[in-house]
């Protein structure tokens, strides 16, 4: 059985962004506001605190 992470049975809306670290275009599950850095999946894993 597959789980939908969008909540309430809807797929999560993705927004295009540019990673603040590697400058590659990526998609994120929130609308970037411009006041905080945005990281792609790979760079986010590097910055994630355990």
Buried (B, 14 or more C-beta within 10 A) or exposed (E): EEEEEEEEEEEEEEEEBEBBBEEEEBEBEEEBEEEEEBBBEEBBEEEEEE
